[in-house]
Amino acid sequence: MIWRAVVLGALLLLFVAAQARGRRRRIVTFQRTQQDESKAQTRNRRDISSFSGTSKSIHGPPFTSCRVPLTPTEHKILDDNTHETGFNGDDGSHVVLTWVGDGTGVILVLSTIDSPLDTFHRGSSRLYRSTDYGKSFHDISQKINNTFIREEFGVSVGPGSSVILTADTPVLNNPGGIIFTSVDAGATFRFIQLPFHLAQPITYHFSNPDYLVALSIDGSLWLSLDFGAKWAKVHDGVQSFLWGASTNLFLSCSQVDAVEADERGDLLLKRTQDLGKTFTTIHEDIYSFGYIGAFLFFSVMEDLRSPRVMYFSSDQGDTFSRALLPSASTEQFYSILDGDEDMLFLHVDNPGDTYFGTMYTSDDRGILFFKSLERHLFDGHRRSDFTNITSLRGVYLTNKLDEDGRIRSVISFNRGGMWQQLNKPENVDCEDKTKKCNLHIHGEHSWNNRIVPMVALSEPTAVGLVIAHGTVGDSLSSSQHPDVFVSSDGGYKWRATLRGPHHYSILDSGGLLVAVEAQREGQVKTIKFSTDEGQCWRSYNFTEQPFFLAGLASEPGTKAMSVSVWGFRPEEDGQPMWVAVTIEFQSLINRQCNNKDYEEWLAHSAQGVGERNGCVLGVKEIYRRLKKQSVCRNGRNFVVSKKQSPCLCTREDYLCDYSFYPHVNTSECVRQPSATNKTLETCLIGEEDELLTSGYRKVASNKCGGGFTPTHAAQTVIRPCGVQPSPGPRSSTQAMHFDAPGERLVLILVCVGAGVIILIVTASAVLAVRRVVYRNRTPVYRFSNLQIQEDDHCVTPEIESGTSSNSTACQPDSDDDLLE
């Protein structure tokens, strides 16, 4: 029973999707395999080519795409601004490409090759540096004494121009590891001998590159305040740590035995606000913790007979409250999908071995959670297709697993308040036999199973622009070759633009799109680019000798107008050679945009008419953005500008409150049958809130005013709470046990006398009555018992190497608290 409780409800923080989708990565990794190296090569001369007409496929519906040929003058300009670098003599099988600084033009490339396990040689590595955005590279391995840099986390880039390289040194007969630090974007490096061996990458402070935190292989936490020159051990027995706001540093550590302390729920959650000088215990007996947006959260088992519960804090752990979440069985787990300063997205698994669950959104305190989407897809490897479309406020995209076993895409334009299927692309006609024709987007699940080379891409500086792989039809299909689709209005309208899977990138704040076809067998030599948000494309052959594509690499932030195509080419001696081709488009698109090139665009204008047109989350937003027909350069100084105006409230600005659900046939919020009372009393941050509600609560971060106002909606009456503000650590007095009546009586008689006994008994009786009342009045969510049948409709993820899987199980039964 205890073990089943321990393995319950893991907190899984899915930052891979949040980071990979919401922000451009500064570090890009390329790798080649022996199978890739054995592929045959072909050599073709660079020429002028174009393609046009209608693309057809035996799998998906055809669509007409616009292709514009290059003129000889345009082709020559690109020829003169295309730079190819061959890394001759480099036999590394693993390459890490890293941008250093913003707008510096500096790229570091680390190439590594591991030696066979039966040799004593640890491997070799080379370090290259470019100062001109990848036009040319220089071997600077001698600056780090040709030291073998780790493949796993060898390169780490921090704020400004700071870089840390971690050497791969043996643990035995070595007092500590070795790092090389640079404050000038890799122009020079400093050798530093560490007093410990690293267990994971060194962590920078988000704003001060001098503040570094590291975890050693023996569980000690080390802190440096001078960019690694000196280190001080500040804590032992640490399991994990995270920076919070300002200089708040959170850590979890074992109380006695560190072995499997996280599985036993035997960890302390601590905080230091003075860079390791003093530590404060926030809570005992935790399993895991995380920090996202402005919320600190952690899971605790308060009762061995009950599943673990979650606590949230919005003030760096000063105060916190138990989250009012749906009840969960021992076969379920929680997952924080995304979050910011206003709210959190939470996934709760459905009971049993399923591939779906229910998504909830929180209030601005991270305490009350409201149902957002049922049957949300969450595969057996604990991956979600949940994506934040960062190019437009309030837009989120994900996939759901319907009762017929099919995966379908849904999109929300108001932060999870309502979800709907994606519209059919305007230039695609579905077959007559297709009952429902919608666009369905491939996400993280497809990317991990190598169905698509990239997930959906959006950028805050490219307003409304979304690029994604998808299929058109009744549901998401893995048998059809995925095509590339583009939306210019944040996901309302879509257009099929490129046939087949591609690697793509957004440049010049959305003024330029580039793409290279993802060939599984053949080699590539052609890049496609568009200056009108994917409506028409031009094709350019960037090399005379095709090579196997590894991927595209462009500077983070979409400000640049250069892109590097990376891959490897088999040479005549049979050895593959890494190749990087950098194409500069600023010489082709050399006119700077002026005021006539921009237009005012009302965001979300496709969702309504009249005064409500464009009103989302209580605000209208008018952006100034580039016209599609304008061929010009936004430039590095481009800043997104917008004007906001408030809207009157409507029913769409409200969610059904805790213990309420929307009626099937109407939008009215109806109270759950199990919740018979009109108030909900719970202790929140030291005060007891009596929530008087008619069933509606305004969506988090909604700024509407007037209009629709439900009676008593989310009205709160505050009064003193009868329990402690936070279930924090036990004091020395609390640590003593008073459970036995005889011991309690003796202690009270000795300490305070018979008069105090009467007061304590009276107070205890009042508290007991209140707890009974509270249990009877607290509503709980009821989960659907629908489960996926173990048939062909059950999604089967790709089994990873070195693991085993039950073919009939769609959900792992381990409970690893993976906080990434």
C-alpha positions in Angstrom: 0.0 0.0 0.0 2.8 2.4 0.9 4.6 1.6 -2.4 1.5 2.2 -4.4 1.1 5.6 -2.7 4.8 6.4 -3.3 4.5 5.7 -7.0 1.4 7.9 -7.3 1.1 11.3 -9.0 4.5 12.2 -10.3 5.2 15.8 -11.2 6.6 15.8 -14.7 7.7 19.2 -15.9 7.7 19.1 -19.7 10.1 21.9 -20.5 11.4 20.1 -23.7 8.2 21.1 -25.5 8.1 24.5 -23.8 11.6 25.3 -24.6 11.9 23.8 -28.0 8.6 25.3 -29.1 8.5 28.6 -27.2 12.1 29.7 -27.6 14.8 29.1 -30.2 17.7 27.0 -28.9 21.1 28.5 -28.6 22.8 25.1 -28.8 22.2 22.7 -31.8 23.4 19.2 -31.9 24.1 17.2 -35.0 25.0 13.5 -35.2 25.7 11.0 -37.9 25.6 7.2 -37.8 27.4 4.5 -39.6 24.3 3.8 -41.7 24.2 7.4 -42.8 27.9 7.3 -43.7 27.5 4.3 -45.9 24.9 5.9 -48.2 25.9 6.4 -51.8 26.8 9.9 -52.9 26.1 11.9 -56.1 27.8 15.0 -57.3 25.9 17.6 -59.2 26.9 21.1 -60.5 25.2 24.1 -59.0 22.6 25.4 -61.5 19.5 27.6 -61.8 16.4 25.7 -61.1 12.8 26.3 -60.3 9.6 24.3 -59.7 6.0 25.2 -60.1 2.6 23.7 -60.6 0.5 21.3 -58.6 2.1 18.9 -56.1 0.5 15.4 -55.9 0.9 12.5 -53.6 -0.6 9.0 -53.4 -1.1 9.5 -49.7 -2.5 13.0 -49.1 -4.9 15.3 -50.9 -3.1 17.4 -53.6 -2.6 21.1 -53.3 -1.5 23.9 -55.6 1.7 25.7 -54.4 3.3 28.9 -55.7 6.8 28.6 -57.0 8.8 31.6 -58.4 12.0 31.1 -60.3 15.2 33.0 -59.5 16.5 35.5 -62.1 20.1 35.1 -63.2 21.0 38.3 -61.3 19.4 37.0 -58.1 21.2 33.7 -58.5 24.5 35.4 -58.9 23.9 37.5 -55.8 23.3 34.4 -53.8 26.3 32.7 -55.3 28.5 35.6 -54.2 27.1 35.4 -50.6 27.1 31.7 -50.1 30.1 30.3 -48.1 30.9 26.6 -47.8 33.2 25.2 -45.1 34.5 21.6 -45.1 36.0 20.4 -41.9 38.8 18.4 -43.5 40.3 15.7 -41.4 37.6 15.9 -38.8 36.3 12.4 -38.1 34.0 13.4 -35.2 30.6 11.6 -35.1 29.0 14.2 -32.9 28.9 18.0 -33.5 27.6 20.7 -31.1 27.0 24.2 -32.6 26.6 27.1 -30.2 25.9 30.8 -30.6 27.6 33.0 -28.2 26.1 36.5 -27.4 23.5 38.3 -29.2 24.5 39.9 -32.5 28.1 39.1 -32.1 28.3 36.7 -35.0 30.3 34.2 -33.0 29.6 30.5 -33.4 31.5 27.7 -31.6 31.5 24.2 -33.0 32.7 21.3 -30.9 33.4 18.0 -32.7 33.9 14.9 -30.6 34.6 11.2 -31.3 34.4 8.6 -28.6 36.9 5.7 -28.5 35.8 2.1 -28.3 35.0 0.9 -24.8 37.8 -1.7 -24.9 40.5 1.0 -25.2 42.1 3.2 -22.6 42.0 6.3 -24.8 39.0 8.5 -23.8 38.4 10.0 -27.2 39.3 13.3 -29.0 37.6 16.6 -29.8 38.2 19.7 -31.8 36.9 23.2 -31.2 36.2 25.6 -34.1 35.2 29.3 -33.9 33.5 31.7 -36.4 33.2 35.4 -35.9 31.3 36.1 -39.1 28.0 34.2 -38.6 29.4 31.0 -40.0 31.1 32.2 -43.2 34.4 30.8 -42.1 35.6 28.7 -39.2 39.0 28.4 -37.5 40.4 25.5 -35.5 41.1 26.9 -31.9 41.7 23.5 -30.2 45.1 24.7 -29.0 43.4 27.4 -26.9 42.1 24.6 -24.7 45.3 22.5 -25.0 43.5 20.0 -27.3 41.6 18.7 -24.2 38.9 16.2 -24.8 35.6 18.0 -24.1 32.6 16.1 -22.9 30.0 15.1 -25.4 27.1 15.0 -23.0 27.2 18.6 -21.6 30.6 19.8 -22.8 29.4 23.3 -23.9 27.4 25.7 -21.9 26.6 29.3 -22.9 25.4 31.9 -20.3 24.3 35.5 -20.3 26.4 38.0 -22.3 29.5 36.4 -24.0 30.2 33.8 -21.3 31.1 30.2 -22.2 32.0 27.2 -20.2 33.6 24.0 -21.6 33.7 20.9 -19.4 36.5 18.4 -20.0 35.9 14.7 -19.9 38.3 13.6 -17.1 38.5 10.3 -15.3 37.0 10.2 -11.8 39.6 7.8 -10.4 42.9 9.2 -9.3 41.6 12.7 -10.0 40.7 15.2 -7.3 38.2 17.0 -9.5 37.1 17.9 -13.0 38.4 20.5 -15.4 36.6 23.4 -17.0 37.6 26.2 -19.4 35.8 29.5 -19.0 35.6 32.4 -21.4 34.2 35.9 -21.0 34.9 37.1 -24.5 32.9 34.7 -26.6 35.6 32.1 -26.9 38.5 34.5 -28.0 40.4 33.3 -24.9 39.9 30.6 -22.4 40.9 30.1 -18.7 41.9 26.7 -17.3 40.2 25.9 -14.0 40.8 22.8 -11.8 37.6 22.0 -9.9 37.6 20.6 -6.4 34.8 18.2 -7.4 33.5 16.2 -10.3 30.4 17.5 -12.1 27.2 15.4 -12.1 25.4 17.7 -14.5 25.9 20.9 -16.4 26.9 24.0 -14.5 23.9 26.3 -14.0 24.2 30.1 -14.7 22.2 32.7 -12.8 19.6 34.0 -15.4 21.0 37.6 -15.3 24.5 37.5 -13.6 27.0 35.2 -15.4 29.4 35.4 -12.4 26.9 33.4 -10.2 27.4 29.7 -11.0 25.9 26.6 -9.2 27.1 23.1 -9.7 26.1 19.6 -8.3 28.9 17.1 -7.7 28.7 13.4 -8.2 28.6 12.9 -4.4 25.5 15.1 -4.1 27.2 18.3 -2.8 26.1 21.7 -4.0 28.8 24.1 -5.0 28.6 27.9 -5.6 30.9 30.3 -7.4 30.5 34.1 -7.3 33.4 34.9 -9.7 32.6 32.9 -12.8 34.2 29.7 -11.6 37.5 31.0 -10.3 36.7 29.9 -6.8 34.2 27.4 -5.5 32.6 26.9 -2.1 30.5 23.9 -1.0 27.3 25.2 0.5 25.2 22.0 1.1 25.4 18.2 1.2 23.0 15.5 0.1 21.4 17.6 -2.6 19.0 15.9 -5.1 18.1 18.8 -7.3 18.2 22.6 -7.4 16.6 25.5 -9.3 17.1 29.3 -9.4 14.0 31.3 -8.5 13.4 35.0 -8.8 16.2 37.4 -7.8 18.9 35.4 -5.9 16.5 32.8 -4.5 17.9 29.4 -4.9 15.8 26.3 -4.1 17.1 22.8 -3.5 15.9 19.4 -2.3 18.1 17.4 0.0 17.9 14.1 1.9 17.4 14.2 5.7 19.3 11.0 6.5 19.9 8.5 3.8 20.2 9.9 0.3 19.6 6.5 -1.4 16.1 6.6 -3.0 15.1 9.5 -0.8 13.0 10.9 -3.6 11.1 7.7 -4.0 10.4 7.5 -0.3 9.3 11.1 -0.1 12.0 11.8 2.4 13.4 15.1 1.1 13.6 18.6 2.5 12.8 21.6 0.3 15.1 24.5 1.2 15.7 28.0 0.1 18.7 30.4 0.3 18.3 34.1 -0.4 21.9 35.1 0.4 23.8 32.9 -2.1 24.4 30.0 0.2 25.2 31.7 3.5 21.9 30.6 5.2 19.2 28.1 4.3 15.5 28.0 5.3 13.5 24.8 5.3 10.2 25.4 3.4 8.8 21.9 3.8 9.6 18.4 4.9 8.8 15.0 3.3 8.6 16.1 -0.3 9.2 14.0 -3.4 10.0 16.6 -6.0 9.6 20.3 -6.8 9.7 22.6 -9.7 9.6 26.3 -10.6 7.9 27.7 -13.6 6.6 31.2 -14.4 6.2 32.8 -10.9 5.1 29.5 -9.2 7.1 27.2 -6.9 5.4 23.8 -6.6 6.2 20.5 -4.8 4.5 17.2 -4.0 4.1 15.8 -0.5 2.6 12.7 1.0 0.8 13.9 4.1 -0.8 10.5 4.9 0.6 7.1 4.2 -2.9 5.9 3.3 -3.5 8.8 0.8 -1.9 9.8 -2.5 0.6 12.6 -2.5 -0.7 16.2 -2.8 0.6 19.3 -4.5 1.4 22.7 -2.9 1.9 25.9 -4.8 3.5 29.2 -3.9 3.5 32.5 -5.8 5.8 34.4 -3.4 9.1 32.3 -3.5 8.0 29.9 -0.8 7.2 32.5 1.9 3.6 31.1 2.0 2.0 28.3 0.1 -1.3 26.4 -0.1 -2.5 23.0 -1.1 -3.7 23.0 -4.6 -7.4 22.1 -5.1 -6.9 19.4 -7.7 -9.1 16.6 -9.0 -8.8 13.4 -7.0 -6.3 11.0 -8.5 -5.8 7.2 -8.0 -2.5 5.4 -7.6 -2.4 4.8 -11.4 -2.3 8.5 -12.3 0.3 11.2 -12.3 0.3 15.0 -12.7 2.3 17.0 -15.3 2.9 20.7 -15.4 2.7 21.5 -19.1 3.4 25.2 -19.2 3.0 28.3 -17.1 3.8 32.0 -16.6 3.1 34.7 -14.0 -0.6 34.4 -14.4 -1.5 30.7 -14.6 -0.5 27.1 -15.0 -1.5 24.3 -17.4 -1.8 20.9 -15.7 -2.3 17.5 -17.1 -3.9 14.7 -15.0 -3.7 11.2 -16.3 -6.9 9.2 -16.6 -7.2 6.0 -14.5 -5.7 2.9 -15.9 -3.2 2.3 -18.7 -4.3 5.0 -21.0 -2.7 7.5 -23.4 -4.9 10.4 -22.4 -6.0 12.5 -19.5 -7.6 15.8 -18.6 -6.0 19.2 -18.9 -6.7 21.9 -16.3 -5.9 25.6 -16.0 -5.2 27.3 -12.7 -6.2 30.6 -11.3 -3.7 33.4 -10.7 -2.7 31.9 -7.4 -2.0 28.4 -8.7 -4.5 27.0 -6.2 -7.9 26.4 -7.9 -7.8 24.4 -11.1 -10.5 24.2 -13.7 -11.2 21.6 -16.4 -10.0 22.8 -19.8 -9.7 19.8 -22.2 -10.7 16.1 -21.8 -8.9 13.2 -23.5 -5.7 15.2 -23.9 -3.1 13.0 -25.5 -0.1 12.0 -23.3 1.8 9.1 -24.6 3.5 6.2 -22.8 6.9 8.0 -22.7 5.3 10.9 -20.9 5.4 13.3 -23.8 2.7 15.8 -24.8 2.0 17.7 -28.0 1.0 20.7 -26.0 2.5 23.8 -27.8 2.5 27.5 -26.9 2.1 29.5 -30.1 4.3 32.4 -29.0 3.5 34.6 -32.1 0.1 35.5 -30.8 -1.2 36.0 -27.2 -3.4 33.3 -25.7 -2.9 30.6 -28.5 -2.1 27.0 -27.6 -2.1 23.9 -29.8 -2.3 20.3 -28.8 -3.7 16.8 -29.7 -6.4 14.7 -28.2 -7.2 11.0 -28.4 -10.8 10.7 -29.2 -13.0 7.7 -28.2 -12.7 6.2 -31.7 -8.9 5.8 -31.1 -8.0 8.6 -33.6 -5.7 11.5 -32.8 -7.1 14.9 -33.7 -5.6 18.4 -33.3 -7.3 21.2 -31.3 -6.4 24.8 -30.8 -7.4 27.4 -28.1 -7.3 31.1 -28.7 -8.1 32.1 -25.1 -5.5 30.3 -23.0 -7.4 27.0 -22.7 -10.9 28.5 -22.1 -12.3 26.9 -25.2 -10.8 24.4 -27.7 -11.8 23.7 -31.4 -10.5 21.7 -34.3 -8.2 23.5 -36.9 -9.8 24.7 -40.1 -9.1 23.0 -43.4 -6.4 24.7 -45.3 -7.8 27.0 -48.0 -5.9 25.4 -50.9 -6.6 21.8 -50.0 -9.6 19.8 -51.1 -10.4 16.6 -49.2 -11.8 13.5 -50.8 -15.5 13.1 -50.9 -15.6 10.1 -48.6 -14.0 12.1 -45.8 -16.8 13.1 -43.4 -14.7 15.7 -41.5 -11.9 17.5 -43.2 -9.6 19.4 -40.8 -5.9 20.1 -40.4 -4.1 18.0 -37.9 -0.6 18.9 -36.6 2.3 16.6 -35.8 3.8 17.3 -32.4 6.3 16.0 -30.0 5.0 12.4 -30.3 5.6 12.4 -34.0 9.0 14.1 -33.7 10.2 11.5 -31.2 9.0 8.7 -33.6 10.9 10.3 -36.5 7.7 11.0 -38.5 8.6 14.6 -38.8 12.0 16.4 -38.5 10.6 19.4 -36.7 7.6 20.4 -34.5 5.5 23.6 -34.9 7.6 26.8 -35.0 6.5 30.3 -33.9 8.4 33.4 -32.7 7.2 36.4 -30.6 8.8 38.8 -33.2 7.0 37.2 -36.1 3.4 38.2 -35.2 0.8 35.6 -36.1 3.2 33.4 -38.0 3.1 29.6 -37.4 4.9 26.9 -39.4 4.1 23.2 -38.8 4.0 19.7 -40.3 0.5 18.2 -40.6 -2.0 16.1 -42.6 -5.4 17.0 -43.8 -8.4 14.6 -43.2 -10.5 13.1 -40.5 -7.6 12.7 -38.1 -3.8 12.8 -37.8 -2.2 10.2 -40.1 1.2 8.5 -39.8 0.8 6.7 -43.2 0.6 10.0 -45.1 3.8 11.9 -45.8 3.5 15.1 -43.6 3.4 18.4 -45.5 4.3 21.9 -44.3 1.5 24.3 -43.5 1.7 28.0 -42.7 -0.7 30.3 -40.8 -0.3 34.1 -40.9 -3.0 34.8 -38.2 -2.0 32.7 -35.3 -3.8 29.5 -36.3 -7.2 30.6 -37.6 -6.4 30.1 -41.3 -3.9 27.7 -42.8 -2.3 27.2 -46.2 -0.5 24.1 -47.5 2.9 25.4 -48.7 5.5 22.7 -49.1 5.0 19.1 -50.1 6.8 16.6 -47.8 8.8 17.0 -44.5 11.3 19.9 -44.3 13.6 21.6 -41.9 12.5 25.2 -41.6 13.5 28.4 -39.9 12.2 32.0 -39.4 14.5 34.8 -40.2 14.3 38.6 -40.1 11.4 38.7 -37.6 9.2 36.8 -40.0 10.2 38.7 -43.2 12.0 35.6 -44.5 11.3 31.9 -44.3 13.8 29.2 -45.3 13.3 25.5 -45.7 15.3 22.5 -46.8 13.7 19.2 -47.7 14.3 16.4 -45.2 15.7 13.6 -47.3 15.9 10.2 -45.5 17.9 8.5 -48.1 19.2 11.1 -50.6 21.4 14.1 -50.3 20.4 17.8 -50.5 21.7 20.8 -52.4 18.6 23.1 -52.5 17.2 25.6 -50.1 13.8 27.2 -50.5 12.9 30.7 -49.3 9.9 32.9 -49.1 9.4 36.6 -48.5 5.6 36.5 -48.2 5.0 34.2 -45.2 5.0 31.1 -47.3 2.6 32.0 -50.0 5.3 31.6 -52.8 8.7 30.0 -52.6 12.0 30.3 -54.6 14.6 27.6 -54.9 18.3 28.0 -54.9 21.0 25.3 -55.2 23.6 26.3 -52.6 26.3 23.7 -53.3 27.9 21.9 -56.2 28.3 18.7 -54.2 25.2 17.5 -52.4 25.5 16.1 -48.9 23.5 14.3 -46.3 21.5 16.9 -44.3 21.9 17.2 -40.5 19.7 20.3 -40.1 19.4 24.1 -40.3 21.1 26.4 -37.9 20.3 30.1 -37.5 20.9 32.6 -34.9 18.4 32.6 -32.0 15.9 35.4 -31.9 15.0 35.6 -35.7 16.9 38.9 -36.1 19.5 37.5 -38.5 19.2 37.0 -42.3 21.8 34.2 -42.6 21.2 30.5 -42.2 23.7 27.6 -42.2 22.9 24.2 -43.7 24.8 21.5 -41.9 25.5 17.9 -43.0 28.3 15.5 -44.0 29.6 14.4 -47.4 31.4 11.1 -48.2 34.9 11.8 -49.6 36.9 9.8 -52.1 38.8 8.1 -49.4 35.6 6.8 -47.9 35.7 9.0 -44.8 32.8 11.4 -44.2 33.5 15.1 -43.8 31.3 17.6 -41.9 30.1 20.5 -44.2 28.5 23.8 -43.3 27.1 26.1 -46.0 26.1 29.6 -44.9 23.7 31.6 -47.1 23.5 35.4 -46.6 20.2 36.8 -47.7 20.7 40.4 -46.7 22.5 41.1 -50.0 19.5 39.8 -52.0 16.9 41.6 -49.8 18.9 44.8 -49.3 16.1 47.4 -49.0 15.3 48.6 -45.5 11.6 48.6 -44.8 9.8 52.0 -44.4 6.4 53.0 -43.0 4.7 52.2 -46.3 5.8 48.5 -46.0 3.8 48.0 -42.8 0.1 47.7 -42.0 -2.1 47.7 -39.0 -3.5 44.2 -38.2 -6.2 43.4 -35.7 -5.2 40.1 -33.9 -7.9 37.4 -33.6 -10.0 39.3 -36.1 -11.0 36.0 -37.7 -13.0 34.8 -34.7 -15.9 37.3 -34.6 -17.7 40.3 -36.1 -18.9 43.6 -34.8 -17.7 45.2 -31.6 -16.4 41.8 -30.3 -14.2 41.2 -33.3 -10.7 40.7 -32.1 -11.6 40.6 -28.4 -9.6 37.8 -26.7 -9.0 37.7 -23.0 -10.8 41.0 -22.7 -8.4 43.0 -24.9 -8.2 44.0 -28.6 -4.7 44.2 -30.0 -3.7 46.0 -33.1 -0.2 45.1 -34.4 2.0 46.9 -36.8 3.4 44.3 -39.1 5.0 43.8 -42.5 2.8 43.5 -45.6 3.0 40.2 -47.4 3.8 41.9 -50.7 6.6 44.0 -49.3 10.1 42.6 -50.1 12.3 44.4 -47.7 14.3 44.0 -44.5 13.0 44.4 -41.0 16.5 44.6 -39.6 18.0 44.0 -36.2 16.4 47.1 -34.7 12.9 45.9 -35.5 10.6 46.0 -32.5 7.0 44.6 -32.4 4.6 47.4 -31.6 0.9 47.1 -30.7 -2.0 49.1 -29.4 -4.4 47.6 -26.8 -8.0 48.5 -25.9 -10.3 46.8 -23.4 -13.5 44.9 -24.3 -16.8 44.4 -22.5 -17.0 41.0 -20.7 -19.0 38.1 -22.2 -19.7 34.5 -21.2 -16.6 33.5 -23.2 -14.4 35.5 -20.7 -15.4 33.1 -17.9 -14.7 29.5 -16.9 -16.8 27.2 -14.9 -15.6 27.5 -11.3 -14.4 24.8 -9.0 -17.1 22.1 -8.5 -19.0 23.3 -11.6 -19.1 22.0 -15.1 -20.5 23.3 -18.4 -23.9 21.9 -19.4 -23.9 19.6 -22.4 -26.5 21.6 -24.4 -25.8 25.1 -23.1 -22.9 27.2 -21.9 -24.4 27.4 -18.4 -22.2 26.3 -15.6 -23.9 23.6 -13.5 -22.9 22.5 -10.0 -21.6 18.9 -9.6 -24.1 16.6 -7.9 -21.6 15.8 -5.2 -21.2 19.5 -4.2 -24.5 20.5 -2.5 -23.2 23.6 -0.7 -22.9 27.1 -2.2 -19.7 27.9 -0.5 -16.2 26.4 -0.4 -14.1 26.9 2.6 -10.4 26.2 2.5 -7.3 27.5 4.1 -5.3 29.6 1.7 -2.0 31.2 2.8 -3.0 31.5 6.5 -6.6 32.8 5.9 -9.8 30.9 5.4 -11.4 31.8 2.2 -15.2 31.4 1.8 -15.7 31.3 -1.9 -19.2 32.5 -2.8 -19.7 31.6 -6.4 -22.5 31.1 -8.9 -20.2 28.9 -10.9 -18.2 31.3 -13.0 -14.6 32.5 -12.7 -12.9 34.9 -15.1 -10.1 33.4 -17.2 -6.7 34.2 -15.7 -5.1 37.3 -17.2 -8.4 38.4 -18.7 -8.7 42.2 -18.7 -12.4 42.7 -19.8 -14.7 45.0 -17.9 -18.4 45.6 -17.5 -20.8 43.5 -19.7 -21.5 40.0 -18.5 -21.1 39.8 -14.7 -22.3 36.6 -13.0 -23.9 37.2 -9.6 -21.3 36.6 -6.8 -18.8 35.3 -9.3 -15.6 34.4 -7.5 -16.5 36.7 -4.6 -14.3 35.9 -1.6 -14.9 36.6 2.1 -11.7 36.5 4.2 -11.6 35.5 7.8 -8.9 34.0 10.2 -7.9 30.5 9.4 -8.1 27.8 12.1 -4.8 26.1 11.1 -1.3 27.1 10.5 -0.5 29.3 7.5 1.7 26.7 5.9 2.3 23.0 6.5 6.0 23.8 7.0 8.7 22.1 8.9 8.1 20.9 12.4 9.6 23.0 15.2 11.4 21.4 18.1 8.2 21.3 20.0 6.2 19.8 17.2 8.8 17.1 16.7 7.8 15.6 20.1 5.0 13.1 19.9 1.8 13.7 21.9 -0.3 11.0 20.3 -0.7 8.9 23.4 -3.4 10.3 25.7 -1.4 9.4 28.9 1.8 11.1 27.7 -0.1 14.2 26.7 -1.9 14.4 30.0 1.3 14.0 32.0 3.1 16.7 30.0 0.2 19.1 30.3 -0.1 18.5 34.0 3.6 19.1 34.6 3.9 22.2 32.3 0.7 24.2 32.6 -1.7 22.7 35.0 -5.2 21.6 35.0 -6.7 24.9 33.7 -4.8 24.6 30.4 -6.2 21.1 29.8 -9.7 22.4 29.6 -8.7 25.0 27.0 -6.8 22.5 24.9 -9.6 20.0 25.0 -12.1 22.6 24.0 -10.0 23.9 21.1 -9.3 20.3 19.9 -13.0 19.5 19.8 -13.8 22.7 17.7 -11.0 21.8 15.3 -12.2 18.3 14.9 -15.8 19.4 14.1 -14.6 21.9 11.6 -12.5 19.2 9.8 -15.5 16.9 9.5 -17.6 19.7 8.1 -14.9 20.7 5.7 -14.6 17.1 4.4 -18.3 16.9 3.8 -18.4 20.3 2.0 -15.3 20.0 -0.2 -16.4 19.0 -3.8 -14.2 16.7 -5.8 -14.0 16.0 -9.5 -15.3 12.8 -10.9 -13.2 11.2 -13.7 -14.6 9.3 -16.7 -13.9 5.6 -16.7 -13.5 5.5 -20.4 -10.4 3.6 -21.4 -8.7 2.7 -24.7 -9.4 -0.8 -25.9 -6.3 -2.9 -26.4 -6.7 -3.1 -30.2 -5.2 -1.6 -33.3 -6.4 1.9 -32.2 -4.0 1.9 -29.2 -1.1 4.2 -30.0 2.2 2.3 -29.7 5.2 4.5 -29.2 8.6 3.5 -30.5 10.4 1.4 -28.0 13.7 2.9 -27.0 16.9 1.0 -27.2 17.7 -0.9 -24.0 14.2 -0.9 -22.7 11.4 -3.4 -22.7 7.7 -2.8 -22.9 4.5 -4.7 -22.5 2.7 -4.6 -25.8 -0.7 -4.2 -24.1 0.3 -1.4 -21.8 0.0 2.2 -22.9 1.4 3.7 -19.7 4.5 3.0 -17.7 3.9 2.0 -14.1 7.0 3.7 -12.7 6.8 7.0 -11.0 9.9 8.9 -11.8 9.7 12.6 -10.8 11.3 14.0 -13.9 11.6 17.7 -13.4 13.5 19.1 -16.4 
